[in-house]
Amino acid sequence: DAKKILELFSLQDYLPSGKRVLQNVKPTSTENLHLKRLTRRRRQLVIEKVAIMNRLGSDLQAISPGLLAITGKIDNLWFLRFLTYKNDIRKLATLRYGTLFNIKGVGKKFADTIHQWQQEAHFAEEVVYTASMIHEDALRILQLLVHIKALDKQIAALCQSSEIASRIMSIPGFGTISCAELAAEIGTFDRFDAEGSLALYVGMTNLDNSSGKFKGSKRSKQVNRHAKMAMINAVSKHIRWVEQSKKYYDKKRMEGKSHQQAVRSLGRHLIRVIWSMVSRGKDYEIR
């Protein structure tokens, strides 16, 4: 304590300049704080779901390629319910045709597909100790889908009461989840003195690295990666909805920019738009 007091005494000459530098930041709204918890949890669940789906696909490919071939996507609900109907996938090959209709989502089309697979069903030797793993993974994916859907409803409801999220949602192509993530990670615009700082925070611009006659830039290490991913996803979809944005994106690609560079360049302009929208309290409009 005595050492800290001495340090404070030594800094007393710099207090006047320190007061000029300090910025009074308003607290983040309750809605955005809640959105931050929900969106980050949702992203974690999605990452877990993708990892389990990849593992389940690999196991099915090794154990029974024919079973995997009957569906285009592993996360099809009817297929997951079919995998979890029995605790051992070998028993699925002996299900009666009429029993298949007891599985939710399985109609005549899918029942015929399953029945055709059953005629030639075969399993690798590893199925003895892999069957239970496949059942557990399929069951977990179903649980994750339910949790993610519940979070989506909560997030959509909160977005209506968040000023930042509701404003950004008026931009064509900006989905509910992306807007919620942006509002959650930004929190409040009072944190930034200008739109350039906001663009730097969400990873839509670089730091100036010019020196003398050299003109250049470098990536900032203070980028919020959650906000950056949300912005890139939203801008990528926005290009399909607004003709002017599509022309700008095509122009950057013609200049030799990569897809990511062109998206970030367009995102830099949209940050200016978002800053103006929230500052003036206006929704997006195409003139």
N, C-alpha and C positions, 0 to 999 in steps of 0.2 A: 504493500500500500504506500509506503514512504517513497519507494522508487517511482511509482506511478504519479504521485503528487509532484515530485521533482520534474518529471517529464512534462506535466501540464504547466508548471511554472515556466519552463523553458519555452513553451509554445505560446505564452500569453502575448508576445509581441506580434504574432501572426493572426490573432483572433479577428481583427477588423477585416483583413483580406479574406479570411475563411468564411466570414458571414456573407460576403458578397458572392462567394462561390457556391455556398449551400443552396439547395433548391427545395422548396416546400412542396412535397408530393402528396396529393390527396390519396387516401386509402382506396384500394380496389373494391369495387362493389361486391356485395355478397353473391350476386348471381354469377359473376365472373370467377370468383373463388370456387364456388360450387362446380362450375363448368370445368375448371382446371382439374379438380379431383376426378370428375366423371370421364372427361376425355382422355386423361392419362391412363385411367384404369381400363377404358375401352381399348386403347391402343395396345396395352399389355395383353389383354385377352385375345385380341386379333393376332398378335405375334405368336401367342401360345397355340392358337387354332391352326395357323399356317404351319407351324413346326410339327404338330401332331398329324396334320393332313399329309405332309411330306413323308413322315415316318410310316403312316398307314398305307400310303400308296406304294412305298418300297416293299413293305411286308406282303401286301397283296400280290404285287408283281412277282415276288419270289415264291410265294406259296401257291397262288392260283391265278395265273394271268387271265384266264378266261372269265373269272369272276370280276376282275377289274375292268375287263373290256365291255361289260354290259352297261356301263354308265360313262357318260362323257365327263362328269365332274364328281369327285369323291364326296363333296359336301352336299350332294343332292339329298334332300330329307328322306325321300322314299328309300334310297339306297342305304343310308345310315340306319334307318329303322329296320330294313331287311337284315343288315349285318348284326344288329343287336337283338333280333327276334329270338335267336338261340345263343346260348353262351359258348357254343362250339360251332365254327363255321362249317364243319363237316356235316352237321345235321341239316344245314340249309339245303344241301343237295337232295335230301330225301323228303322235303316238305311236299305235301299234296298240292295239286293245282288249285283246289278250292280254298285251301288254307292261306294261300298267298293274298287273297282278297281281304283277309283280316288285318293285314299290315296297312297302316294309314298311308295314303298316297299311292298305293299300288292298285292300278286299274287293269283293264284287259291288256292294254299295250305292254305295260311293264311286266305283267304276269306272264305273257307269252314270251317275252325276252328272257325272263328268269327260267321259265320252263325249258326253253331251248338250251340254256346253259346247263341245266340239270342233266340233260341227256348225255352230255360229254364231260361232266364235271370230274376233275381230278386234282389232287393236292400233293404237294411235295412232302417229303418225310419230316421236314421241320415243323409241320403243322401240329405235331404232338405237343410241342411246348410253345408254339406261336399263336395258336388259336385263341387262348385266353387274352393275350396281349392285343390282338386285333379287336376283340370284343370290347376291351377296356378303352382302347383309343377311339373307337366309333362312338361309344357311350359318352366319352368326355367331349367329343366334338359336338354332339347333340346338346349337351349341357351348356357348352360355351355359346352356341348359337342362341339359346334361350336367354342367357345372361346379356349377350351383346344386344339383342333385340330390346330387352327391357331398358338397357342403358340408352339406346337410341331414342326411346320414348321420353325418358327423363331429360335428355339433352335437347330434344326438339321443343319441349315445353319451356325450358329455361331460356332458350334462345329468344323467345318472344319477349321476355322481360329484360334482356340484356341489350342496351342501346347499341353497343359496338356490333354485336352479332346480328341484330335485326337490320342495321344499316348495311352491313356487308352482304347479307343474304339477298339484298335487292339487286346485286350484280349478277347478270346472267351467267350460269355455269358454276357459281359458287354454292356448293351443297351445304346442307345443314351441319354435317360433322366438321367440314373444313372451316366453316364460319365460327363454329363453337370453339374449335381449337385455337383459331386466331384470337378471338375475344378473350379466351381463357389465358393464353400466354402473354398477350399484350397487357391485359388487366385494366389499365387506364392510360389515356394519351398524355396525362400530366407528367408521365415519366420521361417524355421526350420534348426537347426544346424546339424541334423542327421535324419535318417529314423525312429529312435525310437520316436522322438518327433512327427513326422507325424502320426505314428501309434497310439500314445496317443491321438492326436487331433481328429482322426476319430473314436476313441473308439474301436480299435482292440487290445489293450493291457491295462494292469492295472499298477498302480503305485506300486513300491516296498515298502512293509511294514514290512520288516524283522528287527528283533531286537535281538541281541545276538544269541542264538541257534534257535530262532523262525524264520521260513521262511514262509513268506506270502505276500499277495498283497492286494490292495484295489482299488476300482473304483475311477477314477478321476472325479472331478466335472467340469472340464474345457473341456469336450468333446463337439464337435460340433454335435448336434443331427441330423441336416440335412445331414451332411456328413456320419454319422454313419448309418442312415437308407438307404442311397444310396449305401453304401458299402455292407451292409448286403444283400440287394436285389440283387446286382450284383453278389456277391459271391455265393449266393444260386442258381442262374441261371448258373454260371460258372461251378459248380460241374457237371451239366448234359452234358457239352461240352468237358471237358478234363478228360481223363481216370485217369491220375496221381492224379489229384485233388480229383476225386471221391474215389480213393483208400485211400488217406490221410484222407478224411472226414469219410469214413467207419472205418478206424483204430481208430480215435478218439471216434466214437460212441461205438466201441467195448471196449474201455477203460472206458466206463461209462459216457462219456460226453453227455450233452444234445445237441439238435440240434443247439441252439444258441451258445453254447460254442464251438462246433465243427466248425461252420461257422466262428466264430471270430478267432479261432486258424488258420484256413486256410487263413482268411483275413490278419492275421499278416504276413504270408509269402508273400502274394501277395503285401502287402505294400512295402516290400523289393524289389520285382520285379518292381513295379511302380516307386519307387525311382531310381532304376538303369536305367530303360527305359528313364525317363525324363532327368536324369543327363547325360546319354550317347547319348541321341537323337536317340534311337533305338525303333522299334516296338516290340511287343510281338512275340515270336516264340517258338514252341515246338520242343525240341530236342529228 
